[in-house]
Structure formats: structure tokens, C-alpha cells
Amino acid sequence: MPHRRPAPMSSILSAGGLVLLAALSLGEARAQGGPPPAPPVQVSAPLAQRVTNWDEFTGRFEASEQVEVRARVSGFLDSIHFKDGDLVKKGDLLFTIDPRPYRLSVDAARAEVARAKAQVELAQNEVERAEGLTQNRTITARDVDQRRANLNSAIGSQQGAEANLKTAELNLEWTEVRAPLSGRISNRRVDAGNLIAGGQSGATLLTTIVAVDPIYFTFDASEADYLRWQRRNNDLRATASREAGIVAEVRLSDEQEWKRRGRIDFVDNTLNARSATIRGRVVFPNSDQFLTPGTFGRLRVFAGEADALLVPDSVIVSDQANKIVLTVGPENKIVPKPVTLGQITRGLRVIRTGLSPEDKVVVGGFANPMVRPGAAVTPQPGEIKPNGSN
């Protein structure tokens, strides 16, 4: 019997590789034919903490005081004593109206007062002389009465002349237009050299001044918010009128933190019948003059403290008009739960309704397209951590 030579090692390896490849191919085929594995997700119970509740509103800053500066007397505008946009103090000189015609009126009024005083002095002497002559019956009593009447008439004329003098002096004083309050002044509306009208009606607008320290912030609250405040404080208007009023904070459109704090000092006496809202006002200090009337802001009003459930804002998804949080329910399947959102606290979103402390909220892995309502998942432990101090 002829001796058979053993197969080369390379042939054996090749055959083994073919067998292994065939086995892998068979396993892969079986895997492709079966159900895909459940995707892993990180789950955690919502964070339970006691938080400070805030009601948020959008509003606008307004000047605490505002005045339209108008002249009280007419004349040519002689000079301007401020720069547009300056900070002015109460009593600062702003405009000067040509005072020469009013100085002449003062001089004329003083001359009239002097003439009237001379008439009073003359009439007084005549009365005294007549009273001495009545003792020897040189003049009649009727003549004495006439001279006393002339004296009283002269005194009345003197009083009228003195009143006209005061009016002329007041008009002369009004040729200097001064700031009626402290604040920031607008631009001049009339240049020097123009003829301006004064008086109580039709007076020329010269400029405006607004007081911005403190500054007001006005907002509209819903009827539901107002009723809730009323029940919590019994009388919101009385509470807001006290020094320790309701705390409110505001932030501007480019700010992330609530750094500015004030207090509600006024709530309107009626609700708007059309919008079912009521107007409120908050007073904020503004010593650096940074806040400007007309600027929009976001306001939050203290609404008490309560126990709440918190989740990261990133886990909240939208489903048409609802906000949804994905949870893992029985049989490790995704269960969506509609929730009502509250404010952001310490970097987490307050969930007002829709979750319970026992829920397993999906906090990681939900970006996988296979993680959808009703799908089976593999839950893994996750954690919700607060961030920040607001």
C-alpha cells in the first residue's frame, strides 16, 4: 500500500479558515434574522427638592417721573445750557429766553408802584388835614368822607400796582427755564434763535426729562395669578404698599441670571375686561443709570415655597401642543408622560404635574432613534444633579 503524504499545513489552515468563515456567516445570518437587541438608556428618578416658586411675566421699564419741559412765557430763545442726554439736577438752568422785554415790564411796574405810593401819601395827608379842620367846622363831614374815599382808592391802586410788579418779576424769572426734577434729559427740540410760545396752552415743547433712579417695571398678570396672590396674601394691594412688599426679580434679554431685585409697590384697582389681566408695578433701584425706560425685561414674582420634582430641561420633548417626558415603565418599555412645566431652578426644570417620585425618567440615550414610545429598552442607572444656585 503506497504511503500517503500528509497534507501541507497551509492547506489545513485554509480549510479551517473556510470552516470558521462559514460558521461566522451562519451566526451573522441568524442574528440578522432575529429581533435587534434593546437599546440601552440611562434612567433616574426625578430629583425631589423644596424649591422657591416664581411666576414669570414679560414687561417694560418705565420712568418713575417724566416731565415735558415747556416755556411759561413767550419770546426768542436766547441760549441753551445743557448737552443732549445729560444728567441734570432739579433747578439746573436749561434755557434762557430773551429777558429784555420782561425787564422793561418790571421797570414799568415799579414806576407804577411808585406813582401809586405817591397818590396814597397825598391822600393820607389830605385826610389828616381834613380831620383837623372839622374841629372848627371849616369843612363839612361830607368833604372828609370824600377824602377818605380817595385815600382808600389810592391804597387799592397801590395794591394793584404791586401785584402787577410781582407778575412782571415772575415773568422775568420764567425767562430762565430750569429743570423741574432730577434725571436724564432728552435732546433739545428747539434751537437758540427761534421764537417760542409760552403759556398754559399751546406752549412750545423744549425737551423732556425722565427720572430713572428708582425706575419702574410694569407688567400684566392674569386673573388666575391675581386670585392666587389674593388668597395667599389676603390683600395684595395692602401687602404691596408696605415696605416689605412682594419680592420680584428681573433680567434683561441678554442676561441669564436674576441679579436685579425689587418689590411690588402698586397693583391696579381693576382688571382689564378685555384681556382679563391686571397691571402691576415693581420698583427697582438704578443708581448706575443702566436701566432705561422702554427696555423689555423678564420678571419673576415670588410665589412661595413648595416641594417639587426636577428633571434636566434637555429630557423634555414636544408632542404637538404638549410637553413630554419619556419614562421606562413595565416590561422596560418607553412610556411618554405629558407634564406641566415650571421655572428653572438650579439648572433643572420644575415639573408641576405629570410625574411621580417613583417614575424612571430617561436621562440618557434618548437620542437613539430606536428609543420611542412603546419600544423596549435596557435601563441603566443614571443620575440627576442640580447645577447653580438660582
DRENDO-1510 file (C-alpha; in Angstrom, 1 decimal, always signed):
<recs>
REC; n; res; u; v; w
REC; 1; MET; +0.0; +0.0; +0.0 .
REC; 2; PRO; +1.5; +3.2; -1.0 .
REC; 3; HIS; +2.3; +5.7; +1.7 .
REC; 4; ARG; +0.2; +8.8; +1.7 .
REC; 5; ARG; +2.0; +12.1; +2.3 .
REC; 6; PRO; +0.4; +14.4; +4.9 .
REC; 7; ALA; -1.4; +17.5; +3.6 .
REC; 8; PRO; +0.6; +20.7; +3.8 .
REC; 9; MET; +0.0; +23.0; +6.8 .
REC; 10; SER; -1.2; +25.8; +4.6 .
REC; 11; SER; -3.9; +23.6; +3.1 .
REC; 12; ILE; -5.1; +22.7; +6.6 .
REC; 13; LEU; -5.2; +26.4; +7.7 .
REC; 14; SER; -7.1; +27.3; +4.6 .
REC; 15; ALA; -9.7; +24.7; +5.2 .
REC; 16; GLY; -10.0; +25.7; +8.8 .
REC; 17; GLY; -10.5; +29.3; +7.8 .
REC; 18; LEU; -13.2; +28.3; +5.4 .
REC; 19; VAL; -15.0; +26.4; +8.2 .
REC; 20; LEU; -14.6; +29.4; +10.6 .
REC; 21; LEU; -15.8; +31.8; +7.9 .
REC; 22; ALA; -18.8; +29.6; +7.2 .
REC; 23; ALA; -19.6; +29.4; +10.9 .
REC; 24; LEU; -19.4; +33.2; +11.3 .
REC; 25; SER; -21.6; +33.7; +8.3 .
REC; 26; LEU; -24.2; +31.3; +9.7 .
REC; 27; GLY; -24.2; +33.2; +13.0 .
REC; 28; GLU; -24.5; +36.5; +11.4 .
REC; 29; ALA; -27.3; +35.3; +9.2 .
REC; 30; ARG; -29.1; +34.0; +12.3 .
REC; 31; ALA; -28.5; +37.4; +14.0 .
REC; 32; GLN; -29.9; +39.2; +11.1 .
REC; 33; GLY; -33.0; +37.1; +11.0 .
REC; 34; GLY; -33.8; +37.6; +14.8 .
REC; 35; PRO; -35.0; +40.8; +16.7 .
REC; 36; PRO; -32.5; +43.6; +17.3 .
REC; 37; PRO; -31.2; +44.0; +20.9 .
REC; 38; ALA; -33.0; +46.6; +23.1 .
REC; 39; PRO; -31.0; +49.9; +23.1 .
REC; 40; PRO; -29.5; +50.9; +26.4 .
REC; 41; VAL; -30.8; +54.1; +28.2 .
REC; 42; GLN; -29.9; +55.8; +31.4 .
REC; 43; VAL; -32.8; +56.3; +33.8 .
REC; 44; SER; -33.2; +58.1; +37.1 .
REC; 45; ALA; -35.9; +59.1; +39.5 .
REC; 46; PRO; -36.8; +62.8; +39.3 .
REC; 47; LEU; -34.9; +64.9; +41.8 .
REC; 48; ALA; -37.2; +65.8; +44.7 .
REC; 49; GLN; -36.4; +69.1; +46.4 .
REC; 50; ARG; -38.1; +72.0; +48.1 .
REC; 51; VAL; -37.9; +75.0; +45.7 .
REC; 52; THR; -38.9; +78.6; +45.6 .
REC; 53; ASN; -41.7; +79.1; +43.2 .
REC; 54; TRP; -41.8; +82.1; +40.9 .
REC; 55; ASP; -44.4; +83.4; +38.5 .
REC; 56; GLU; -42.8; +84.9; +35.4 .
REC; 57; PHE; -44.0; +87.8; +33.2 .
REC; 58; THR; -42.8; +89.9; +30.4 .
REC; 59; GLY; -42.9; +93.7; +30.9 .
REC; 60; ARG; -41.3; +97.0; +30.2 .
REC; 61; PHE; -39.3; +99.6; +32.2 .
REC; 62; GLU; -40.9; +103.0; +32.7 .
REC; 63; ALA; -39.6; +106.2; +34.2 .
REC; 64; SER; -40.6; +106.8; +37.8 .
REC; 65; GLU; -41.2; +110.5; +36.9 .
REC; 66; GLN; -41.4; +112.2; +33.5 .
REC; 67; VAL; -41.9; +115.9; +32.6 .
REC; 68; GLU; -42.3; +117.8; +29.4 .
REC; 69; VAL; -40.3; +121.0; +29.6 .
REC; 70; ARG; -42.3; +123.9; +28.2 .
REC; 71; ALA; -41.8; +127.7; +28.5 .
REC; 72; ARG; -44.2; +129.7; +30.6 .
REC; 73; VAL; -43.5; +132.9; +28.7 .
REC; 74; SER; -43.1; +133.7; +25.0 .
REC; 75; GLY; -40.1; +135.1; +23.4 .
REC; 76; PHE; -36.9; +134.4; +21.4 .
REC; 77; LEU; -34.8; +131.5; +22.7 .
REC; 78; ASP; -31.6; +133.2; +23.7 .
REC; 79; SER; -29.3; +130.3; +24.9 .
REC; 80; ILE; -29.2; +126.6; +25.8 .
REC; 81; HIS; -27.3; +125.4; +28.9 .
REC; 82; PHE; -27.1; +121.6; +28.6 .
REC; 83; LYS; -25.9; +118.9; +26.2 .
REC; 84; ASP; -28.4; +116.4; +24.8 .
REC; 85; GLY; -28.7; +113.4; +27.0 .
REC; 86; ASP; -27.1; +114.9; +30.1 .
REC; 87; LEU; -27.9; +114.0; +33.7 .
REC; 88; VAL; -29.4; +117.2; +35.2 .
REC; 89; LYS; -30.4; +118.1; +38.8 .
REC; 90; LYS; -33.6; +119.8; +39.9 .
REC; 91; GLY; -33.2; +123.6; +39.5 .
REC; 92; ASP; -30.4; +123.5; +36.8 .
REC; 93; LEU; -30.7; +126.2; +34.2 .
REC; 94; LEU; -31.7; +124.7; +30.8 .
REC; 95; PHE; -32.9; +127.5; +28.5 .
REC; 96; THR; -32.8; +131.3; +28.6 .
REC; 97; ILE; -35.4; +133.3; +26.8 .
REC; 98; ASP; -34.6; +136.9; +25.8 .
REC; 99; PRO; -35.3; +138.7; +29.1 .
REC; 100; ARG; -35.1; +142.4; +27.9 .
REC; 101; PRO; -38.8; +142.9; +27.2 .
REC; 102; TYR; -39.6; +141.5; +30.6 .
REC; 103; ARG; -37.0; +143.6; +32.4 .
REC; 104; LEU; -38.7; +146.7; +30.8 .
REC; 105; SER; -42.1; +145.4; +32.1 .
REC; 106; VAL; -40.6; +145.1; +35.6 .
REC; 107; ASP; -39.3; +148.7; +35.4 .
REC; 108; ALA; -42.7; +150.0; +34.2 .
REC; 109; ALA; -44.4; +148.1; +37.0 .
REC; 110; ARG; -42.1; +149.5; +39.6 .
REC; 111; ALA; -42.7; +153.0; +38.3 .
REC; 112; GLU; -46.5; +152.4; +38.6 .
REC; 113; VAL; -46.0; +151.3; +42.2 .
REC; 114; ALA; -44.0; +154.5; +43.0 .
REC; 115; ARG; -46.8; +156.6; +41.4 .
REC; 116; ALA; -49.4; +154.7; +43.4 .
REC; 117; LYS; -47.5; +155.2; +46.7 .
REC; 118; ALA; -47.3; +158.9; +46.0 .
REC; 119; GLN; -51.1; +159.1; +45.5 .
REC; 120; VAL; -51.6; +157.2; +48.7 .
REC; 121; GLU; -49.3; +159.6; +50.6 .
REC; 122; LEU; -51.1; +162.6; +49.1 .
REC; 123; ALA; -54.5; +161.2; +50.0 .
REC; 124; GLN; -53.3; +160.4; +53.5 .
REC; 125; ASN; -52.2; +164.0; +54.1 .
REC; 126; GLU; -55.5; +165.3; +52.8 .
REC; 127; VAL; -57.4; +163.1; +55.2 .
REC; 128; GLU; -55.3; +164.2; +58.2 .
REC; 129; ARG; -55.7; +167.8; +57.2 .
REC; 130; ALA; -59.5; +167.5; +56.8 .
REC; 131; GLU; -59.8; +165.8; +60.2 .
REC; 132; GLY; -58.1; +168.8; +61.8 .
REC; 133; LEU; -60.4; +171.3; +60.1 .
REC; 134; THR; -63.6; +169.5; +61.1 .
REC; 135; GLN; -63.0; +170.6; +64.7 .
REC; 136; ASN; -63.6; +174.3; +63.9 .
REC; 137; ARG; -66.2; +173.4; +61.2 .
REC; 138; THR; -64.1; +174.8; +58.4 .
REC; 139; ILE; -65.1; +171.8; +56.1 .
REC; 140; THR; -68.1; +169.6; +56.2 .
REC; 141; ALA; -68.2; +166.0; +57.1 .
REC; 142; ARG; -69.0; +165.2; +53.6 .
REC; 143; ASP; -65.7; +166.6; +52.4 .
REC; 144; VAL; -63.9; +164.4; +55.0 .
REC; 145; ASP; -65.7; +161.3; +53.8 .
REC; 146; GLN; -64.7; +162.2; +50.2 .
REC; 147; ARG; -61.1; +162.5; +51.1 .
REC; 148; ARG; -61.2; +159.2; +53.0 .
REC; 149; ALA; -62.7; +157.5; +49.9 .
REC; 150; ASN; -59.9; +159.0; +47.8 .
REC; 151; LEU; -57.3; +157.5; +50.2 .
REC; 152; ASN; -58.9; +154.1; +50.1 .
REC; 153; SER; -58.9; +154.3; +46.3 .
REC; 154; ALA; -55.3; +155.3; +46.2 .
REC; 155; ILE; -54.4; +152.3; +48.5 .
REC; 156; GLY; -56.3; +150.0; +46.2 .
REC; 157; SER; -54.4; +151.3; +43.2 .
REC; 158; GLN; -51.1; +150.8; +45.1 .
REC; 159; GLN; -52.0; +147.2; +45.8 .
REC; 160; GLY; -52.9; +146.6; +42.2 .
REC; 161; ALA; -49.6; +148.1; +41.0 .
REC; 162; GLU; -47.7; +146.0; +43.5 .
REC; 163; ALA; -49.5; +142.9; +42.2 .
REC; 164; ASN; -48.6; +143.8; +38.6 .
REC; 165; LEU; -45.0; +144.3; +39.7 .
REC; 166; LYS; -44.9; +140.7; +41.1 .
REC; 167; THR; -46.4; +139.4; +37.9 .
REC; 168; ALA; -43.8; +141.2; +35.9 .
REC; 169; GLU; -41.0; +139.9; +38.1 .
REC; 170; LEU; -42.4; +136.4; +37.9 .
REC; 171; ASN; -42.5; +136.6; +34.1 .
REC; 172; LEU; -38.9; +137.8; +34.1 .
REC; 173; GLU; -37.9; +134.8; +36.4 .
REC; 174; TRP; -39.6; +132.5; +33.9 .
REC; 175; THR; -37.3; +133.6; +31.1 .
REC; 176; GLU; -34.9; +131.2; +32.8 .
REC; 177; VAL; -36.3; +127.7; +32.2 .
REC; 178; ARG; -35.0; +125.4; +34.9 .
REC; 179; ALA; -35.2; +121.6; +35.4 .
REC; 180; PRO; -38.3; +120.7; +37.4 .
REC; 181; LEU; -36.8; +117.4; +38.5 .
REC; 182; SER; -33.5; +115.4; +38.6 .
REC; 183; GLY; -33.0; +112.9; +35.8 .
REC; 184; ARG; -31.8; +112.3; +32.3 .
REC; 185; ILE; -32.7; +115.0; +29.8 .
REC; 186; SER; -33.6; +114.3; +26.1 .
REC; 187; ASN; -32.4; +116.3; +23.2 .
REC; 188; ARG; -33.4; +120.0; +22.7 .
REC; 189; ARG; -36.4; +120.3; +20.4 .
REC; 190; VAL; -35.8; +124.0; +19.6 .
REC; 191; ASP; -32.5; +125.7; +18.7 .
REC; 192; ALA; -31.5; +129.1; +20.0 .
REC; 193; GLY; -32.8; +132.0; +18.0 .
REC; 194; ASN; -36.3; +130.6; +17.5 .
REC; 195; LEU; -39.4; +132.3; +18.7 .
REC; 196; ILE; -41.2; +130.1; +21.1 .
REC; 197; ALA; -44.7; +130.3; +22.6 .
REC; 198; GLY; -45.4; +130.1; +26.3 .
REC; 199; GLY; -48.4; +129.9; +28.5 .
REC; 200; GLN; -50.8; +127.3; +29.7 .
REC; 201; SER; -52.0; +126.1; +26.3 .
REC; 202; GLY; -50.1; +125.8; +23.0 .
REC; 203; ALA; -46.7; +126.2; +24.7 .
REC; 204; THR; -43.7; +125.1; +22.7 .
REC; 205; LEU; -42.2; +121.7; +23.8 .
REC; 206; LEU; -38.5; +122.4; +24.6 .
REC; 207; THR; -37.4; +118.9; +25.8 .
REC; 208; THR; -38.3; +116.1; +28.2 .
REC; 209; ILE; -36.7; +114.8; +31.4 .
REC; 210; VAL; -37.2; +111.4; +32.9 .
REC; 211; ALA; -36.2; +110.2; +36.4 .
REC; 212; VAL; -34.6; +106.8; +36.3 .
REC; 213; ASP; -33.5; +106.2; +39.9 .
REC; 214; PRO; -35.5; +104.5; +41.1 .
REC; 215; ILE; -37.1; +103.0; +37.9 .
REC; 216; TYR; -40.5; +101.3; +37.4 .
REC; 217; PHE; -41.2; +98.0; +35.7 .
REC; 218; THR; -44.8; +97.4; +34.7 .
REC; 219; PHE; -46.3; +94.1; +33.7 .
REC; 220; ASP; -49.7; +92.5; +33.2 .
REC; 221; ALA; -50.7; +89.5; +35.4 .
REC; 222; SER; -53.6; +87.1; +34.6 .
REC; 223; GLU; -56.7; +86.9; +36.6 .
REC; 224; ALA; -55.6; +83.4; +37.9 .
REC; 225; ASP; -52.3; +84.8; +39.1 .
REC; 226; TYR; -54.1; +87.7; +40.8 .
REC; 227; LEU; -56.6; +85.4; +42.6 .
REC; 228; ARG; -53.8; +83.2; +43.8 .
REC; 229; TRP; -51.9; +86.2; +45.2 .
REC; 230; GLN; -55.0; +87.4; +46.9 .
REC; 231; ARG; -55.6; +84.1; +48.6 .
REC; 232; ARG; -52.0; +83.9; +49.7 .
REC; 233; ASN; -51.8; +87.4; +50.9 .
REC; 234; ASN; -55.4; +88.2; +51.7 .
REC; 235; ASP; -55.0; +91.7; +50.2 .
REC; 236; LEU; -52.2; +92.0; +47.6 .
REC; 237; ARG; -52.6; +95.8; +47.3 .
REC; 238; ALA; -52.1; +96.3; +51.1 .
REC; 239; THR; -49.2; +94.0; +51.1 .
REC; 240; ALA; -47.6; +95.6; +48.1 .
REC; 241; SER; -48.0; +99.1; +49.7 .
REC; 242; ARG; -45.9; +98.1; +52.7 .
REC; 243; GLU; -42.1; +98.5; +52.6 .
REC; 244; ALA; -41.7; +94.7; +52.9 .
REC; 245; GLY; -43.8; +94.1; +49.7 .
REC; 246; ILE; -43.7; +91.1; +47.4 .
REC; 247; VAL; -40.2; +90.3; +46.1 .
REC; 248; ALA; -39.7; +90.4; +42.4 .
REC; 249; GLU; -36.6; +90.0; +40.2 .
REC; 250; VAL; -35.9; +91.0; +36.6 .
REC; 251; ARG; -33.4; +90.1; +33.9 .
REC; 252; LEU; -32.8; +91.7; +30.6 .
REC; 253; SER; -32.9; +89.9; +27.2 .
REC; 254; ASP; -29.1; +89.3; +27.2 .
REC; 255; GLU; -28.9; +88.2; +30.8 .
REC; 256; GLN; -29.1; +84.6; +32.2 .
REC; 257; GLU; -29.1; +85.3; +35.9 .
REC; 258; TRP; -31.7; +87.2; +38.0 .
REC; 259; LYS; -29.4; +89.9; +39.5 .
REC; 260; ARG; -31.8; +92.8; +39.9 .
REC; 261; ARG; -34.2; +92.7; +42.8 .
REC; 262; GLY; -37.1; +95.0; +43.6 .
REC; 263; ARG; -40.6; +94.9; +45.3 .
REC; 264; ILE; -44.1; +95.4; +44.0 .
REC; 265; ASP; -45.4; +98.8; +45.1 .
REC; 266; PHE; -48.6; +99.1; +43.1 .
REC; 267; VAL; -51.3; +96.8; +41.7 .
REC; 268; ASP; -54.2; +98.4; +39.7 .
REC; 269; ASN; -57.7; +98.6; +41.2 .
REC; 270; THR; -59.5; +96.9; +38.3 .
REC; 271; LEU; -58.9; +94.0; +35.9 .
REC; 272; ASN; -59.0; +94.7; +32.2 .
REC; 273; ALA; -62.3; +93.3; +31.0 .
REC; 274; ARG; -61.0; +92.5; +27.5 .
REC; 275; SER; -57.7; +90.8; +28.4 .
REC; 276; ALA; -58.7; +89.6; +31.9 .
REC; 277; THR; -55.4; +90.9; +33.2 .
REC; 278; ILE; -54.4; +93.4; +35.9 .
REC; 279; ARG; -51.5; +95.8; +35.8 .
REC; 280; GLY; -48.7; +95.7; +38.4 .
REC; 281; ARG; -45.6; +97.8; +39.1 .
REC; 282; VAL; -42.3; +96.9; +40.6 .
REC; 283; VAL; -39.7; +99.5; +41.9 .
REC; 284; PHE; -36.0; +98.8; +41.1 .
REC; 285; PRO; -33.0; +100.8; +42.3 .
REC; 286; ASN; -31.0; +102.1; +39.3 .
REC; 287; SER; -28.1; +104.0; +40.8 .
REC; 288; ASP; -25.8; +103.2; +37.8 .
REC; 289; GLN; -28.4; +104.6; +35.4 .
REC; 290; PHE; -28.1; +101.4; +33.3 .
REC; 291; LEU; -31.8; +100.6; +33.1 .
REC; 292; THR; -33.6; +102.8; +30.5 .
REC; 293; PRO; -37.3; +103.4; +30.2 .
REC; 294; GLY; -38.8; +101.4; +27.3 .
REC; 295; THR; -36.5; +98.4; +27.7 .
REC; 296; PHE; -38.2; +95.0; +27.8 .
REC; 297; GLY; -37.4; +92.5; +30.6 .
REC; 298; ARG; -38.4; +89.2; +32.0 .
REC; 299; LEU; -39.9; +89.4; +35.5 .
REC; 300; ARG; -40.4; +86.8; +38.1 .
REC; 301; VAL; -42.5; +87.3; +41.2 .
REC; 302; PHE; -42.1; +85.3; +44.4 .
REC; 303; ALA; -44.9; +82.7; +44.7 .
REC; 304; GLY; -43.9; +80.8; +47.9 .
REC; 305; GLU; -42.0; +77.6; +48.5 .
REC; 306; ALA; -43.2; +74.0; +47.8 .
REC; 307; ASP; -41.9; +70.5; +47.3 .
REC; 308; ALA; -41.2; +69.8; +43.6 .
REC; 309; LEU; -39.8; +67.3; +41.2 .
REC; 310; LEU; -37.0; +68.4; +38.9 .
REC; 311; VAL; -35.5; +67.0; +35.7 .
REC; 312; PRO; -33.0; +68.3; +33.2 .
REC; 313; ASP; -34.5; +70.6; +30.6 .
REC; 314; SER; -32.8; +68.5; +27.9 .
REC; 315; VAL; -35.1; +65.5; +28.5 .
REC; 316; ILE; -38.3; +67.3; +27.8 .
REC; 317; VAL; -39.6; +66.8; +24.2 .
REC; 318; SER; -42.6; +68.4; +22.4 .
REC; 319; ASP; -45.5; +66.5; +21.1 .
REC; 320; GLN; -47.7; +68.9; +19.2 .
REC; 321; ALA; -49.1; +71.1; +22.0 .
REC; 322; ASN; -47.9; +69.0; +24.9 .
REC; 323; LYS; -44.6; +68.7; +26.7 .
REC; 324; ILE; -43.5; +65.1; +27.1 .
REC; 325; VAL; -41.0; +63.3; +29.4 .
REC; 326; LEU; -40.0; +59.8; +28.4 .
REC; 327; THR; -40.1; +57.2; +31.2 .
REC; 328; VAL; -39.4; +53.4; +31.5 .
REC; 329; GLY; -42.5; +51.5; +32.5 .
REC; 330; PRO; -43.4; +47.9; +33.0 .
REC; 331; GLU; -41.5; +45.3; +30.8 .
REC; 332; ASN; -38.8; +48.0; +30.3 .
REC; 333; LYS; -40.9; +49.8; +27.6 .
REC; 334; ILE; -40.8; +53.5; +26.9 .
REC; 335; VAL; -43.9; +55.3; +28.3 .
REC; 336; PRO; -44.4; +59.0; +27.4 .
REC; 337; LYS; -45.9; +61.2; +30.1 .
REC; 338; PRO; -47.4; +64.7; +29.4 .
REC; 339; VAL; -46.1; +67.2; +32.0 .
REC; 340; THR; -46.7; +70.8; +33.1 .
REC; 341; LEU; -43.5; +72.8; +33.3 .
REC; 342; GLY; -42.5; +75.2; +36.0 .
REC; 343; GLN; -39.4; +77.5; +36.2 .
REC; 344; ILE; -35.7; +76.7; +36.0 .
REC; 345; THR; -34.2; +76.1; +39.5 .
REC; 346; ARG; -30.5; +75.3; +39.9 .
REC; 347; GLY; -30.2; +74.3; +36.3 .
REC; 348; LEU; -33.2; +71.9; +36.4 .
REC; 349; ARG; -36.8; +72.3; +35.2 .
REC; 350; VAL; -39.5; +72.1; +37.8 .
REC; 351; ILE; -42.3; +69.7; +36.8 .
REC; 352; ARG; -45.6; +70.9; +38.3 .
REC; 353; THR; -47.7; +67.9; +37.2 .
REC; 354; GLY; -47.3; +64.7; +35.3 .
REC; 355; LEU; -44.6; +62.9; +37.2 .
REC; 356; SER; -44.3; +60.9; +40.4 .
REC; 357; PRO; -41.2; +60.4; +42.6 .
REC; 358; GLU; -41.2; +56.7; +41.5 .
REC; 359; ASP; -41.0; +57.3; +37.8 .
REC; 360; LYS; -37.9; +56.2; +35.9 .
REC; 361; VAL; -37.1; +59.2; +33.7 .
REC; 362; VAL; -34.9; +58.6; +30.7 .
REC; 363; VAL; -32.0; +61.0; +31.1 .
REC; 364; GLY; -29.5; +59.5; +28.6 .
REC; 365; GLY; -29.6; +57.6; +25.4 .
REC; 366; PHE; -32.9; +59.0; +24.2 .
REC; 367; ALA; -31.2; +60.4; +21.1 .
REC; 368; ASN; -31.2; +56.8; +19.7 .
REC; 369; PRO; -34.0; +56.6; +17.0 .
REC; 370; MET; -35.0; +53.2; +18.4 .
REC; 371; VAL; -35.9; +54.9; +21.7 .
REC; 372; ARG; -39.5; +55.8; +21.1 .
REC; 373; PRO; -42.9; +55.3; +22.8 .
REC; 374; GLY; -43.6; +51.6; +23.3 .
REC; 375; ALA; -40.1; +50.4; +22.4 .
REC; 376; ALA; -38.3; +48.0; +24.7 .
REC; 377; VAL; -35.0; +49.3; +26.2 .
REC; 378; THR; -32.3; +48.2; +28.5 .
REC; 379; PRO; -32.4; +50.6; +31.5 .
REC; 380; GLN; -29.1; +51.5; +33.1 .
REC; 381; PRO; -28.7; +53.7; +36.3 .
REC; 382; GLY; -28.3; +57.4; +35.7 .
REC; 383; GLU; -28.3; +60.5; +37.9 .
REC; 384; ILE; -29.9; +63.9; +38.0 .
REC; 385; LYS; -27.6; +66.6; +39.5 .
REC; 386; PRO; -28.5; +70.2; +40.3 .
REC; 387; ASN; -26.4; +72.9; +38.9 .
REC; 388; GLY; -26.1; +76.5; +40.1 .
REC; 389; SER; -27.9; +78.3; +42.9 .
REC; 390; ASN; -30.8; +80.1; +41.4 .
</recs>
